[in-house]
Amino acid sequence: MCAAILFYETDKPYGCFSNFSRHPIVIGGVTWPTSEHYFQAAKFTKRTDVDAVRSAPTPFLAAQMGRERRRSFRNDWDSARDEVMREALHAKFTQHTDLLAILLSTHGAALVEHTRNDRYWAHGGDGSGLNMLGAPPTCAATAPSPTNRYQGAAASPARPGHTGW
Ligand SMILES: Nc1c(N[C@@H]2O[C@H](COP(=O)(O)O)[C@@H](O)[C@H]2O)[nH]c(=O)[nH]c1=O
C-alpha cells in the first residue's frame, strides 16, 4: 500500500503543496502571488473582481474574496475549476524547480490535503472527501516514466481560467 503524505498548513512538512504557499506563478504574462490567488480570481468574469483578488495581501484573503458571491461569479465554474487548478499547479511546479524536486521525491505516495473544511479539494478530514488537489499528482505519479507529476496539464486549454477578462 502507498504511504500517504498529508499536507495543509504551509509551515508544516509538505506545506509547499498547499495553494496558500508563498510561491508566485506567472500565467498569461501576469504574476500571481500564489496559486490560490490565481485559482480564486479565475472564478470571476469582471476584470475588477479578478484584479481585486490578485491584489489581495494574503492567500487567505484571496480565498475569502473568491467565496464572495456578490462578485461576478462565472456560471460554468463547477465544470471549469479542475482545469483551472491543473493549470495553476502546473505553473507552480514547473516555475519552482525546488518544489518540483520535492514533488518528484514523493513518487509512489498518496498526497492528501488534510482538512475537515473541504470535501472536494481535500479529503474531508476522515477520507470522505474527494481529495482532488492531491489526486492529480497521485495519478500522474503512476504513469510510466513521469518526468513531471503535473505533465497532464500540458493538455489544458491555453487559458482556462480566463473568460474574457
Ligand atoms: N489550504 C487551505 C484551503 N484549501 C484550498 O482552498 C481552495 C478551494 O477553495 P474554494 O473552492 O473556494 O472552496 C483550494 O485551493 C484548496 O486547496 N482553504 C482554506 O480556507 N484554508 C487553507 O489553508
The ligand as a Gaussian input file, in Angstrom:
#p B3LYP/6-31G(d) Opt

LIG

0 1
 N       -5.352000      25.295000       2.107000
 C       -6.448000      25.962000       2.511000
 C       -7.652000      25.815000       1.811000
 N       -7.763000      24.962000       0.765000
 C       -7.778000      25.448000      -0.574000
 O       -8.917000      26.241000      -0.826000
 C       -9.145000      26.219000      -2.246000
 C      -10.565000      25.858000      -2.564000
 O      -11.320000      26.985000      -2.326000
 P      -12.899000      27.009000      -2.636000
 O      -13.106000      26.416000      -3.976000
 O      -13.220000      28.441000      -2.571000
 O      -13.523000      26.204000      -1.557000
 C       -8.194000      25.198000      -2.814000
 O       -7.017000      25.831000      -3.269000
 C       -7.898000      24.360000      -1.609000
 O       -6.696000      23.659000      -1.764000
 N       -8.717000      26.552000       2.211000
 C       -8.638000      27.395000       3.289000
 O       -9.624000      28.065000       3.621000
 N       -7.516000      27.494000       4.003000
 C       -6.400000      26.827000       3.663000
 O       -5.367000      26.957000       4.331000

